[in-house]
Amino acid sequence: MKTENRRKRTWYERVFDNAHLMSSRPVLDPYLNFEKYPDWLVKVMGELTNQNMPAISIKKMRPITPENAGRFLGQHCANVYAVAENFQLGMQSVRKMKEVAKPWYKHKDKPEVASFLRIANALDLIIKDSPKSGKLFKLNALQAFKMALGQPNYNETTEFFQGFAKGLSVKGLTPGGAARRTTATPVYLNVFLHWQEVDKLPSVPKLREFLLKHGLSENQVGDISRLRRLCSRVGYAPGKRGRPRKLKK
């Protein structure tokens, strides 16, 4: 039997692993547990990440280096600041969404209504959790600084803090959404929020119908050919059930 030789994670790899906002609420697990993502959804997340974390490049984050870990942590810090600054605005948006959803509760047995209500509830929890998540993230960041300053390798320490400064200096989130959002952003965001339903759709035309039912306009979705191009970019093939990706060890 072949045994795998697992090396010990470096200090900057551990910093990278911990530089995320997490939640213990089960309802948010489908959105935060990357191990459950099908391959195409990982690419959707890559598209969205490039828009709300412009200081980093997903394609260049492997292998993880001290500079990459610092830049990743710094970009997260910049986004945490943005979320904190716009917390009240986010709460107002969620309250408006919940008001809009009230008449729908009598139709909650319909799939599209149940999906909308589930997303509204998840967004509500994410907003409410943000102060708690921010405090936990702050503790992780302080621990990362202690780890970096405690390293005997001067070059690794300087590379980490240089990367952190670069990440912190670039805005990823604004009151209007992702700093580098594109016309494809509403489509990919909607697909991500409803990925469990989207993964079961049989065709691109059905996906288009689904998106139009879930809040997007004709202009946002575009025609079938445009939607096919967006699907092709992330490797989404309607009718073929996605499989959870296998994490590389």
Contacts in CASP RR format, 6 or more apart in sequence:
PFRMAT RR
TARGET T0000
AUTHOR 0000-0000-0000
METHOD contacts of the structure
MODEL  1
MKTENRRKRTWYERVFDNAHLMSSRPVLDPYLNFEKYPDWLVKVMGELTN
QNMPAISIKKMRPITPENAGRFLGQHCANVYAVAENFQLGMQSVRKMKEV
AKPWYKHKDKPEVASFLRIANALDLIIKDSPKSGKLFKLNALQAFKMALG
QPNYNETTEFFQGFAKGLSVKGLTPGGAARRTTATPVYLNVFLHWQEVDK
LPSVPKLREFLLKHGLSENQVGDISRLRRLCSRVGYAPGKRGRPRKLKK
4 249 0 8 1.000
6 249 0 8 1.000
9 17 0 8 1.000
10 64 0 8 1.000
11 147 0 8 1.000
11 148 0 8 1.000
11 151 0 8 1.000
12 64 0 8 1.000
12 65 0 8 1.000
12 66 0 8 1.000
12 68 0 8 1.000
12 69 0 8 1.000
12 70 0 8 1.000
12 148 0 8 1.000
12 156 0 8 1.000
12 160 0 8 1.000
13 64 0 8 1.000
13 69 0 8 1.000
14 147 0 8 1.000
15 69 0 8 1.000
15 70 0 8 1.000
15 73 0 8 1.000
15 144 0 8 1.000
15 147 0 8 1.000
15 148 0 8 1.000
15 160 0 8 1.000
16 64 0 8 1.000
16 68 0 8 1.000
16 69 0 8 1.000
16 72 0 8 1.000
16 73 0 8 1.000
18 140 0 8 1.000
18 143 0 8 1.000
18 144 0 8 1.000
19 69 0 8 1.000
19 70 0 8 1.000
19 72 0 8 1.000
19 73 0 8 1.000
19 74 0 8 1.000
19 76 0 8 1.000
19 140 0 8 1.000
19 141 0 8 1.000
19 144 0 8 1.000
20 76 0 8 1.000
21 76 0 8 1.000
21 80 0 8 1.000
21 130 0 8 1.000
21 133 0 8 1.000
21 134 0 8 1.000
21 136 0 8 1.000
21 137 0 8 1.000
22 32 0 8 1.000
22 133 0 8 1.000
22 136 0 8 1.000
23 32 0 8 1.000
23 125 0 8 1.000
23 126 0 8 1.000
23 129 0 8 1.000
23 133 0 8 1.000
25 125 0 8 1.000
25 129 0 8 1.000
27 118 0 8 1.000
27 121 0 8 1.000
27 122 0 8 1.000
27 125 0 8 1.000
28 122 0 8 1.000
28 125 0 8 1.000
28 126 0 8 1.000
28 129 0 8 1.000
29 36 0 8 1.000
30 36 0 8 1.000
30 195 0 8 1.000
30 196 0 8 1.000
31 122 0 8 1.000
31 192 0 8 1.000
31 193 0 8 1.000
34 42 0 8 1.000
34 45 0 8 1.000
34 245 0 8 1.000
34 247 0 8 1.000
35 244 0 8 1.000
35 245 0 8 1.000
35 247 0 8 1.000
36 244 0 8 1.000
37 45 0 8 1.000
37 195 0 8 1.000
37 244 0 8 1.000
37 245 0 8 1.000
38 195 0 8 1.000
38 199 0 8 1.000
38 241 0 8 1.000
38 242 0 8 1.000
38 243 0 8 1.000
38 244 0 8 1.000
38 245 0 8 1.000
39 235 0 8 1.000
39 242 0 8 1.000
39 243 0 8 1.000
39 245 0 8 1.000
40 234 0 8 1.000
40 235 0 8 1.000
40 236 0 8 1.000
40 237 0 8 1.000
40 242 0 8 1.000
41 192 0 8 1.000
41 195 0 8 1.000
41 199 0 8 1.000
41 234 0 8 1.000
42 245 0 8 1.000
43 233 0 8 1.000
43 234 0 8 1.000
43 235 0 8 1.000
43 236 0 8 1.000
44 188 0 8 1.000
44 191 0 8 1.000
44 192 0 8 1.000
44 195 0 8 1.000
44 234 0 8 1.000
44 236 0 8 1.000
45 192 0 8 1.000
46 58 0 8 1.000
47 184 0 8 1.000
47 188 0 8 1.000
47 233 0 8 1.000
47 234 0 8 1.000
48 178 0 8 1.000
48 185 0 8 1.000
48 188 0 8 1.000
48 189 0 8 1.000
48 192 0 8 1.000
49 56 0 8 1.000
49 58 0 8 1.000
50 57 0 8 1.000
50 58 0 8 1.000
50 180 0 8 1.000
51 178 0 8 1.000
51 179 0 8 1.000
51 180 0 8 1.000
51 181 0 8 1.000
51 182 0 8 1.000
51 185 0 8 1.000
52 79 0 8 1.000
52 172 0 8 1.000
52 173 0 8 1.000
52 177 0 8 1.000
52 178 0 8 1.000
52 179 0 8 1.000
52 180 0 8 1.000
53 72 0 8 1.000
53 75 0 8 1.000
53 76 0 8 1.000
53 79 0 8 1.000
53 172 0 8 1.000
54 75 0 8 1.000
54 170 0 8 1.000
54 172 0 8 1.000
54 179 0 8 1.000
54 180 0 8 1.000
55 71 0 8 1.000
55 74 0 8 1.000
55 75 0 8 1.000
55 78 0 8 1.000
55 166 0 8 1.000
55 167 0 8 1.000
55 169 0 8 1.000
55 170 0 8 1.000
55 172 0 8 1.000
56 68 0 8 1.000
56 71 0 8 1.000
56 72 0 8 1.000
56 75 0 8 1.000
56 167 0 8 1.000
60 68 0 8 1.000
61 68 0 8 1.000
61 72 0 8 1.000
65 159 0 8 1.000
66 148 0 8 1.000
66 155 0 8 1.000
66 156 0 8 1.000
66 157 0 8 1.000
66 159 0 8 1.000
66 160 0 8 1.000
67 159 0 8 1.000
67 160 0 8 1.000
67 162 0 8 1.000
67 163 0 8 1.000
68 163 0 8 1.000
69 144 0 8 1.000
69 160 0 8 1.000
70 144 0 8 1.000
70 160 0 8 1.000
70 161 0 8 1.000
70 163 0 8 1.000
70 164 0 8 1.000
70 167 0 8 1.000
71 163 0 8 1.000
71 164 0 8 1.000
71 166 0 8 1.000
71 167 0 8 1.000
72 167 0 8 1.000
73 141 0 8 1.000
73 144 0 8 1.000
73 164 0 8 1.000
73 167 0 8 1.000
74 163 0 8 1.000
74 164 0 8 1.000
74 165 0 8 1.000
74 166 0 8 1.000
74 167 0 8 1.000
74 168 0 8 1.000
75 167 0 8 1.000
75 168 0 8 1.000
75 170 0 8 1.000
75 172 0 8 1.000
76 137 0 8 1.000
77 137 0 8 1.000
77 141 0 8 1.000
77 164 0 8 1.000
77 167 0 8 1.000
77 168 0 8 1.000
78 167 0 8 1.000
78 168 0 8 1.000
78 169 0 8 1.000
78 170 0 8 1.000
78 171 0 8 1.000
78 172 0 8 1.000
78 173 0 8 1.000
79 172 0 8 1.000
79 173 0 8 1.000
80 134 0 8 1.000
80 137 0 8 1.000
80 138 0 8 1.000
82 171 0 8 1.000
82 172 0 8 1.000
82 173 0 8 1.000
82 174 0 8 1.000
83 130 0 8 1.000
83 134 0 8 1.000
83 173 0 8 1.000
84 130 0 8 1.000
84 131 0 8 1.000
84 134 0 8 1.000
86 173 0 8 1.000
86 175 0 8 1.000
87 127 0 8 1.000
87 130 0 8 1.000
87 131 0 8 1.000
89 175 0 8 1.000
90 127 0 8 1.000
91 127 0 8 1.000
94 120 0 8 1.000
94 123 0 8 1.000
94 124 0 8 1.000
94 127 0 8 1.000
97 120 0 8 1.000
97 123 0 8 1.000
97 124 0 8 1.000
98 120 0 8 1.000
98 124 0 8 1.000
101 116 0 8 1.000
101 117 0 8 1.000
101 120 0 8 1.000
104 113 0 8 1.000
104 116 0 8 1.000
104 117 0 8 1.000
105 117 0 8 1.000
107 113 0 8 1.000
108 114 0 8 1.000
108 117 0 8 1.000
111 197 0 8 1.000
112 210 0 8 1.000
112 213 0 8 1.000
112 214 0 8 1.000
115 194 0 8 1.000
115 197 0 8 1.000
115 214 0 8 1.000
116 214 0 8 1.000
119 193 0 8 1.000
119 194 0 8 1.000
122 193 0 8 1.000
148 156 0 8 1.000
148 157 0 8 1.000
148 160 0 8 1.000
148 161 0 8 1.000
149 157 0 8 1.000
150 157 0 8 1.000
151 157 0 8 1.000
170 179 0 8 1.000
171 179 0 8 1.000
172 178 0 8 1.000
172 179 0 8 1.000
172 180 0 8 1.000
173 179 0 8 1.000
178 185 0 8 1.000
183 220 0 8 1.000
184 230 0 8 1.000
186 216 0 8 1.000
186 220 0 8 1.000
187 211 0 8 1.000
187 216 0 8 1.000
187 220 0 8 1.000
187 221 0 8 1.000
187 227 0 8 1.000
187 230 0 8 1.000
188 230 0 8 1.000
188 234 0 8 1.000
190 211 0 8 1.000
190 214 0 8 1.000
190 215 0 8 1.000
190 216 0 8 1.000
191 198 0 8 1.000
191 207 0 8 1.000
191 211 0 8 1.000
191 236 0 8 1.000
194 210 0 8 1.000
194 214 0 8 1.000
197 210 0 8 1.000
198 207 0 8 1.000
198 210 0 8 1.000
198 236 0 8 1.000
199 241 0 8 1.000
199 242 0 8 1.000
200 239 0 8 1.000
200 241 0 8 1.000
201 207 0 8 1.000
201 210 0 8 1.000
201 238 0 8 1.000
201 239 0 8 1.000
202 238 0 8 1.000
202 239 0 8 1.000
203 238 0 8 1.000
203 239 0 8 1.000
204 224 0 8 1.000
204 227 0 8 1.000
204 228 0 8 1.000
204 231 0 8 1.000
204 238 0 8 1.000
205 224 0 8 1.000
206 238 0 8 1.000
207 227 0 8 1.000
207 231 0 8 1.000
207 238 0 8 1.000
208 221 0 8 1.000
208 222 0 8 1.000
208 224 0 8 1.000
208 227 0 8 1.000
211 220 0 8 1.000
211 221 0 8 1.000
211 227 0 8 1.000
212 218 0 8 1.000
212 221 0 8 1.000
221 227 0 8 1.000
231 237 0 8 1.000
231 238 0 8 1.000
END
